[in-house]
Each structure stands twice: as C-alpha cells, then as structure tokens.
Amino acid sequence: MQVGSVQKAAFYVFLGMLCISINDLIVKQFSTNYPLHQIIFIRSAIAMLLTLFLVKIEGGVKILKTKQIKLHALRAISIFFCNMIFFSAIATLSLATATALFFAAPIFITLLSIPLLGEKVGIRRLLAVIFGFFGVFIMMKPNTWSGSDIHPFIYFLPVIAAMLYAFMQIMTRKLSKSSKPSALAFYIQVTFMSLSLIFGLIFGDGKLADLSSNTSIQFIFRGWLIPKGNELPYFLILGFLAAGVGYFMSKAYSTAAAASVAPFEYVLLPLSIFWGWTFFGDIPDLYIFIGIIFVVGSGLYVSVSYTHLRAHETLRYLVCR
C-alpha cells in the first residue's frame, strides 16, 4: 500500500465526512416537520443532477454500463436503509451520541473485509474489535434505560446503520475495480430516489405517524409537505452534500484498502459534536466520551497494525525476489 494513496484517500474521506456532518445537521433540523423519505427523495433528485455532471466528466454514459448490476443494487439498497435507520435515530438522539454509536462501522468494516475481501485480520486486531464493541456498549448506557424517555431500541439504530454502511463500503471496494466513482454514486442516487418514492406512495398520507409518539417513528411515517420557500435552499444544499458524499467516499475507498481508509472517518466525531453543541446545545456526557475513547482507540490500532502488516508483506516479497 503506497503512502500517497492512503493520504489521498484520507483527504477524500475528510471531504466526505464534512458533507455528512452538515447533511446530518440539516436533516435533524428538518426532522420535526418533514418526513424522512421526502427529504431523501428531494435530496437525491438534486444530487442526481450533480452526479450526472460528474459522470460526464469521468467518461460519459458509457461508464454506467456494468455486468455487476446485482452488486450495485445490493450496495445501493444497503446505504439507503443505512440512511433511513440512522436519520430516524438522530430525530431522537443527539448528533454526538448517534454519530459515536455509528462509529462501530470501521469495526464492522474490519470484520467484513475478512470474508468479502480476503484481507488478513490477526488475533490482535480481533481483540481490538472486541475492545471497540465494549465502547459501543458503554455509549448505549444500558444502566439508564429504565428511567429514560428514550426507548432502548433507539440506541441500536445507529449500530444497525453502521453494519449496513460497512457492508456498503466493502461492496465499494469490490466494485471500484470496474466502476468509476461517479458511476457508483449514480447507482446510489437512482436507488435513493426509487425507494424513497415508494415509501412516499405507501406512507405519504401520514396516517401511521399518529400511531406513536416516538419522534423517530413519526419522522419515518409523517405525511409529505410542500416545502416552504425559505427552506428550499436547504434542500438544495442537501442535494449538493449528497452528491459530494457519494463521490468522495467512493473515491476514497477506490484509492486505498478498506481497513486503511475506515479509521479516517473518525473526523466526523468532532464535527458532529461541534454542530450538535452549536445548534442544539448538546454536550456529550461521560458515557459518550469514554465510549469514544474505546471505539476510536480500537479503530486506530486496527489501522496502524494493518499498515504495518502490509509494509511487512511488501518487504518480505521484495526480499524473496
């Protein structure tokens, strides 16, 4: 693995995480009025226009041709439900809490890279993974569930989303060998538009939203609304951000190995804490900070050990020659 490739991937990840953090902020702001599937549909429709522009730059319509349409569909469906589940979580949880729990994703990426990519993960990195999951358990604060207004299952939503996200990024790594980043982003936006429209047609009347007082459930099943004029620019921004995330993260995971790229996503944590504190007055409690130490420590160890392993394998190959 070349150092330059990892640095480029890290830069793309930073841009992707910046887009994600602002996207999450706007979605949380909208969660009290608009239904989630409407937000995703409008966002993806705008992002599609930008994605098509990127497709044109990277080679035109011909780059959309693929013999792996099933893998593209599986990847896109995974990230769609990842978004739905995570965004429903931030309607109830603070940005910092939901994001910190979501950072089980690099741990899942490490585990999934074994059967799906054939990457080597030794016993020490597996122990680091267990260490990381212990951090996730701490952040869920199970000792507070009995007296909390938040249903315990809400804490599992970001973790479930993390599993789907990890699977999506592994698929990105596999598909990037034959598809351009803009093509990968294109299939995601098509799927987002299609599935969110289906959700809208089924649940868009908002009748199911009245069945529960849970903010996450209401966010999913709320009825469609005509966007207010002063809020239209924010939908436009969401579209730009969605296009940026799809492109930058596809670019990152096609530039370097999954296990090397994933830990750089931790830059999203301070960004989410900053936005949550600035706009909602949310300050992470001690559970979250302790859990972050466990999860980030686990991810960084996995990253460093992976880099050393690849360097050792490269040196051994050169010596054997």
C-alpha positions in Angstrom: 0.0 0.0 0.0 1.6 3.3 -1.1 1.6 6.1 1.5 0.5 8.6 -1.2 -2.6 6.5 -1.9 -3.6 6.5 1.8 -3.1 10.3 2.0 -5.3 10.9 -1.0 -7.9 8.6 0.5 -7.7 10.4 3.8 -8.3 13.8 2.0 -11.4 12.4 0.2 -12.7 11.0 3.5 -12.4 14.4 5.2 -14.4 16.0 2.4 -17.0 13.2 2.6 -17.2 13.5 6.4 -17.6 17.3 6.2 -20.5 16.8 3.8 -22.0 14.1 6.0 -21.8 16.2 9.2 -23.6 19.2 7.6 -26.1 16.9 6.0 -26.9 15.3 9.4 -27.3 18.8 10.9 -29.9 19.9 8.3 -31.8 16.5 8.4 -32.1 16.8 12.2 -33.4 20.3 11.8 -36.0 19.1 9.3 -36.9 16.0 11.4 -39.6 18.0 13.3 -41.6 18.9 10.2 -40.8 16.9 7.1 -41.0 13.1 6.6 -37.7 11.3 6.2 -38.5 9.7 2.8 -39.5 13.1 1.4 -36.2 14.6 2.5 -34.2 11.8 0.9 -36.2 11.9 -2.3 -35.7 15.7 -2.8 -32.1 15.5 -1.8 -31.3 12.6 -4.1 -33.2 14.2 -7.1 -30.9 17.3 -6.8 -27.8 15.1 -6.2 -28.6 13.2 -9.3 -28.2 16.3 -11.5 -24.8 16.9 -10.0 -23.8 13.2 -10.2 -24.7 13.2 -13.9 -22.3 16.1 -14.4 -19.5 14.0 -12.7 -20.4 11.1 -14.9 -19.9 13.2 -17.9 -16.5 14.4 -16.7 -15.3 10.8 -15.9 -16.2 9.4 -19.3 -19.9 9.9 -20.1 -22.9 7.5 -20.1 -20.7 4.5 -21.2 -19.1 4.3 -17.7 -22.6 3.4 -16.4 -22.5 0.1 -18.2 -21.8 -2.8 -15.9 -22.0 -6.6 -15.7 -22.4 -6.4 -11.9 -25.8 -4.8 -11.6 -26.8 -7.1 -8.7 -23.8 -6.0 -6.6 -24.5 -2.3 -7.4 -28.2 -2.8 -6.4 -27.2 -4.6 -3.2 -24.7 -1.8 -2.3 -27.2 1.0 -3.0 -30.0 -0.7 -1.1 -27.7 -1.2 1.9 -26.8 2.5 2.0 -30.4 3.6 1.5 -31.6 1.7 4.6 -28.4 2.8 6.4 -29.6 6.4 5.9 -33.2 5.7 6.8 -32.2 4.0 10.0 -29.5 6.4 11.1 -31.6 9.5 10.3 -34.5 8.1 12.2 -32.1 7.8 15.2 -30.9 11.4 15.1 -34.5 12.6 15.3 -34.4 11.3 18.9 -30.7 11.1 19.9 -28.2 13.9 19.9 -25.9 14.2 16.9 -22.9 13.3 19.0 -24.5 10.2 20.5 -25.8 8.8 17.2 -22.5 9.5 15.4 -20.4 8.0 18.2 -22.5 4.8 18.1 -22.4 4.8 14.3 -18.6 4.5 14.6 -19.0 0.8 15.1 -18.8 1.0 11.2 -15.0 0.8 10.9 -15.1 -2.2 13.3 -17.6 -3.9 11.1 -15.6 -3.0 8.0 -12.6 -4.8 9.5 -14.6 -7.9 10.2 -16.4 -8.0 6.9 -13.1 -7.4 5.0 -12.1 -10.9 6.0 -14.8 -13.0 4.2 -15.7 -10.5 1.5 -12.2 -9.1 0.5 -9.9 -11.8 1.8 -7.9 -9.3 3.9 -5.9 -10.7 6.8 -7.0 -9.7 10.3 -4.8 -11.2 13.1 -5.8 -12.1 16.7 -4.6 -8.7 18.0 -6.8 -6.8 15.7 -9.7 -9.1 16.5 -9.1 -8.2 20.2 -9.1 -4.5 19.2 -12.5 -5.1 17.6 -13.9 -6.6 20.8 -12.4 -3.6 22.6 -14.3 -1.3 20.3 -17.6 -3.1 20.7 -17.2 -2.7 24.5 -17.0 1.1 23.8 -20.3 0.9 21.9 -21.9 -0.9 24.8 -20.8 1.9 27.2 -22.2 4.6 24.9 -25.6 2.8 24.9 -25.8 3.5 28.6 -27.9 0.4 29.5 -28.0 1.3 33.1 -30.1 4.4 32.3 -32.7 2.7 30.1 -35.2 2.0 32.9 -35.6 5.7 33.8 -35.1 7.2 30.3 -37.7 8.7 27.9 -35.7 7.2 25.0 -36.7 3.6 24.1 -33.6 1.3 24.4 -34.0 0.2 20.8 -33.2 3.7 19.5 -29.6 3.2 20.7 -29.3 0.2 18.5 -30.4 2.0 15.3 -27.0 3.7 14.7 -25.3 0.4 15.2 -27.5 -1.4 12.7 -26.9 1.5 10.3 -23.2 1.0 10.9 -23.4 -2.6 9.9 -25.2 -1.7 6.6 -22.6 1.1 6.0 -19.7 -1.3 6.5 -21.2 -3.7 4.0 -21.8 -0.9 1.5 -18.1 0.2 1.8 -16.9 -3.3 1.3 -19.0 -3.5 -1.9 -17.5 -0.2 -2.9 -14.0 -1.7 -2.7 -15.1 -4.7 -4.8 -16.9 -2.6 -7.4 -14.3 0.2 -7.7 -12.1 -2.2 -9.7 -14.5 -1.9 -12.6 -16.6 1.2 -11.9 -15.8 4.9 -11.7 -16.6 6.8 -8.5 -19.3 8.8 -10.3 -20.9 5.6 -11.6 -21.0 4.2 -8.1 -22.6 7.5 -6.9 -25.1 7.3 -9.8 -26.5 3.9 -8.8 -26.9 5.1 -5.2 -28.9 8.2 -6.2 -31.1 6.1 -8.5 -31.9 3.7 -5.7 -32.5 6.5 -3.2 -35.0 8.2 -5.5 -36.8 5.0 -6.3 -37.1 3.6 -2.8 -37.9 6.9 -1.1 -40.7 7.5 -3.7 -42.1 4.0 -3.0 -42.0 4.9 0.8 -43.8 8.1 -0.1 -46.5 6.4 -2.1 -47.1 3.9 0.7 -46.8 6.1 3.8 -47.0 9.6 2.4 -50.5 10.2 3.8 -49.1 10.3 7.3 -51.7 8.1 8.9 -49.2 5.8 10.5 -47.4 8.7 12.2 -50.3 9.2 14.6 -49.9 5.7 15.9 -46.9 6.5 18.0 -45.5 9.5 20.0 -41.9 8.3 19.3 -40.1 11.0 17.3 -38.1 8.5 15.2 -41.2 6.7 14.1 -43.0 9.9 13.4 -40.1 11.0 11.3 -40.3 7.9 9.1 -44.1 7.9 8.7 -45.0 11.6 8.7 -47.0 12.8 5.7 -45.4 14.7 2.8 -45.5 18.5 2.9 -44.9 21.2 0.3 -41.5 22.7 1.2 -41.6 26.3 2.4 -39.9 28.9 0.2 -37.3 29.8 2.8 -36.4 26.2 3.3 -35.9 25.3 -0.4 -32.2 26.5 -0.3 -31.5 23.9 2.4 -32.9 21.1 0.3 -30.6 22.4 -2.5 -27.7 22.2 -0.1 -28.7 18.7 0.9 -28.5 17.7 -2.8 -25.0 19.1 -3.2 -23.9 17.4 0.0 -25.4 14.0 -1.0 -23.6 14.2 -4.4 -20.4 15.1 -2.5 -20.7 12.2 -0.1 -21.4 9.6 -2.8 -18.5 10.8 -4.9 -15.9 11.5 -2.2 -16.4 8.2 -0.3 -16.5 6.2 -3.5 -13.2 7.9 -4.5 -11.7 7.2 -1.1 -12.5 3.5 -1.0 -11.3 3.0 -4.5 -8.0 4.7 -3.7 -6.8 2.6 -0.7 -7.7 -0.6 1.1 -10.9 -0.6 3.2 -9.2 -1.2 6.5 -6.8 1.6 5.9 -9.4 4.1 4.9 -12.1 3.5 7.5 -10.4 5.0 10.6 -10.0 8.4 8.9 -13.8 8.6 9.1 -13.4 9.4 12.8 -13.0 13.1 11.9 -16.8 13.0 11.7 -16.9 12.7 15.5 -15.5 16.2 16.4 -17.5 17.7 13.5 -20.8 16.2 14.8 -20.0 17.2 18.4 -19.3 20.8 17.2 -22.6 21.1 15.2 -24.6 19.5 18.0 -23.2 21.9 20.6 -23.5 24.9 18.3 -27.1 24.4 17.0 -28.8 22.2 19.7 -26.8 22.8 22.8 -26.0 19.1 23.1 -22.8 18.3 25.0 -21.7 14.6 25.1 -21.8 13.1 28.6 -19.2 11.0 30.3 -20.5 7.7 28.8 -20.1 9.0 25.3 -16.6 10.3 25.9 -15.4 7.0 27.5 -17.1 5.1 24.7 -15.4 7.2 22.1 -12.0 6.5 23.6 -12.7 2.8 23.3 -14.1 2.9 19.8 -11.5 5.3 18.3 -8.7 3.5 20.1 -9.8 0.2 18.6 -10.1 1.7 15.1 -6.7 3.4 15.2 -5.0 0.2 16.4 -6.6 -1.7 13.6 -5.5 0.9 11.1 -1.9 1.1 12.3 -1.5 -2.7 12.6 -3.0 -3.1 9.1 -0.5 -0.7 7.6 2.5 -2.4 9.4 1.3 -5.8 8.1 1.1 -4.6 4.5 4.5 -3.0 4.8 6.0 -6.3 6.2 4.4 -8.3 3.4 5.8 -5.9 0.8 9.3 -6.1 2.3 9.1 -9.9 2.5 8.0 -10.1 -1.1 11.0 -7.9 -2.2 13.5 -9.9 -0.2 12.1 -13.2 -1.6 12.5 -11.9 -5.1 
